[in-house]
Amino acid sequence: MPPRRQGPSGYRGVRERPNGWYSAEIRSGNVRLGLGSFRTAHEAARAYDAAAWRLERPPSQMNFRDVHTREQAQRVAPPPRLITDQDHADHVRLQRCLLFIEEDERAMVEWRQRHPEDVAAENAFWAERTARRRAERANMRRRKALAISQCDIVEASRTSIFSPNDDRWDDMWLDTSDNTTEDDDDDDWE
């Protein structure tokens, strides 16, 4: 098999990017390993050679013939962060999500500027809802404390404060029940 042609950069595994930087990558089986971006093609070629040494490629597949051992290759170029195709796909997916989030935030800022009355109405709604829920919880705690105190009194005296046929007994049970609804009827207890 003839040796691979070198790219326009003049080095194997090195490509020039539109921004003027150079990227280095090497293949290992079916996986493309990105070795990073470099300011010069020479630095990218050195990173390629270091990765080739680590992957135990023959010297004929190197860019420079002056490196004869793996230790020399590691001194010339530090170990790169290997970027696989899956890493790239994950990065693209996260970038898309980030773009959606940024666009949503921009649209919300624009909406708030155009419709300040809606923002005030929404804030008032949430303030009212929070106050109503706090009042309901306080009322529920008060009713529960009353029921517990009544149970304690009954336990202490072993007698009920209500007669068995007293309607107030049902009312107290309904008022302290967690499942009270507006549809509760007294007829259900007869």
C-alpha positions in Angstrom: 0.0 0.0 0.0 1.5 3.4 -0.9 1.9 5.9 1.8 -0.9 8.4 2.4 -0.7 11.7 0.8 0.0 14.6 3.1 -2.6 17.3 3.3 -2.3 20.9 2.2 -0.5 21.7 5.5 2.4 19.5 4.5 2.0 17.2 7.5 0.1 13.9 8.0 -3.0 14.2 10.2 -2.9 18.0 10.3 -5.6 20.3 8.8 -5.8 24.0 8.7 -9.0 25.6 10.1 -10.7 28.6 8.6 -9.6 30.7 11.6 -5.9 30.1 10.8 -5.3 27.5 13.6 -4.3 23.9 12.8 -6.0 20.8 14.2 -4.5 17.3 14.5 -6.3 14.0 14.5 -5.4 10.4 14.1 -7.5 7.3 13.5 -7.4 4.2 15.7 -9.5 1.5 14.1 -12.9 3.0 13.4 -12.5 5.8 15.9 -11.2 9.3 15.0 -9.2 10.8 17.8 -9.0 14.6 17.9 -5.7 15.7 19.3 -6.5 19.4 19.7 -6.0 22.8 18.0 -2.5 24.4 17.6 -1.2 27.8 16.5 1.2 26.3 14.0 1.2 23.2 11.7 4.5 22.1 13.2 3.0 21.9 16.7 0.0 19.9 15.4 2.4 17.6 13.5 4.4 17.0 16.7 1.2 16.1 18.5 0.2 13.7 15.8 3.6 12.0 16.0 3.3 11.7 19.8 -0.1 10.0 19.4 1.3 7.8 16.6 4.1 6.6 19.0 1.5 5.9 21.7 -0.5 3.9 19.2 2.7 2.0 18.2 2.6 3.1 14.6 5.7 2.4 12.4 8.2 5.3 11.9 7.2 5.5 8.2 3.8 6.9 9.4 5.4 9.7 11.3 5.9 13.3 10.2 9.4 13.7 11.7 12.1 11.2 11.5 14.1 12.8 14.4 12.1 11.0 17.1 13.2 7.4 17.8 11.6 6.5 21.1 8.3 7.0 22.8 10.0 9.0 25.6 11.3 11.5 23.0 7.8 11.8 21.5 6.3 12.5 24.9 8.9 15.1 25.6 8.2 16.8 22.3 4.4 16.9 22.7 2.5 16.4 25.9 -0.2 13.8 26.0 -3.3 15.2 24.2 -6.9 15.0 25.4 -8.4 12.5 23.0 -11.7 13.5 21.5 -13.8 10.7 20.1 -16.7 11.0 17.7 -19.1 10.4 20.6 -17.5 13.3 22.5 -18.0 15.5 19.4 -21.7 14.4 19.1 -22.3 15.1 22.8 -20.7 18.5 22.4 -22.9 19.4 19.4 -26.0 18.3 21.3 -25.1 20.4 24.3 -24.4 23.4 22.0 -27.8 23.1 20.5 -29.5 22.9 23.9 -27.5 26.0 24.9 -28.6 27.9 21.8 -32.3 27.0 22.6 -31.8 28.2 26.2 -30.1 31.5 25.1 -32.9 32.1 22.5 -35.6 31.4 25.1 -33.9 33.8 27.6 -33.6 36.5 25.0 -37.3 36.1 24.0 -38.3 36.3 27.7 -36.3 39.5 28.2 -37.9 41.0 25.1 -41.4 40.0 26.2 -40.9 41.5 29.6 -39.8 44.8 28.1 -42.7 44.9 25.7 -45.4 43.8 28.2 -44.6 45.1 31.7 -48.3 44.9 32.7 -48.2 41.1 32.1 -45.1 40.8 34.3 -46.8 42.8 37.1 -49.9 40.6 36.8 -47.9 37.4 36.9 -46.0 38.6 40.0 -49.2 39.5 41.7 -50.7 36.1 40.9 -47.8 34.2 42.4 -47.7 36.5 45.5 -51.4 35.9 46.0 -51.1 32.2 45.5 -48.1 31.9 47.9 -50.0 33.9 50.6 -53.1 31.7 50.1 -51.2 28.5 50.4 -49.4 29.7 53.5 -52.7 30.6 55.1 -54.2 27.2 54.2 -51.2 25.4 55.7 -51.5 27.5 58.9 -55.2 26.8 59.1 -54.5 23.1 58.6 -51.9 23.1 61.3 -54.3 24.9 63.7 -57.1 22.4 63.0 -54.8 19.5 63.5 -53.5 20.9 66.8 -57.1 21.3 67.9 -58.0 17.7 67.0 -54.9 16.4 68.8 -55.7 18.4 71.9 -59.3 17.1 71.9 -58.0 13.5 71.5 -55.6 14.1 74.4 -58.5 15.4 76.6 -60.6 12.4 75.7 -57.7 10.1 76.5 -57.0 11.8 79.8 -60.6 11.6 80.9 -61.6 8.5 79.0 -64.9 10.2 78.1 -65.9 12.0 75.0 -66.9 15.7 75.0 -69.6 14.8 72.6 -72.5 12.3 72.9 -72.5 9.5 70.3 -75.4 11.2 68.4 -74.0 14.7 68.4 -73.6 16.2 64.9 -70.6 18.3 66.1 -68.6 15.0 66.2 -69.0 14.6 62.4 -68.2 18.3 61.9 -65.0 18.1 63.9 -63.9 15.0 62.0 -64.6 16.6 58.6 -62.8 19.8 59.6 -59.6 18.0 60.6 -59.6 15.5 57.7 -57.0 16.0 55.1 -59.4 14.8 52.4 -62.1 17.3 52.8 -63.8 18.5 49.6 -66.7 20.8 48.9 -68.8 17.8 47.9 -68.8 16.2 51.4 -72.4 15.6 52.5 -73.7 14.8 56.0 -75.8 12.1 54.4 -72.8 10.0 53.8 -72.4 9.4 57.5 -75.8 8.1 58.3 
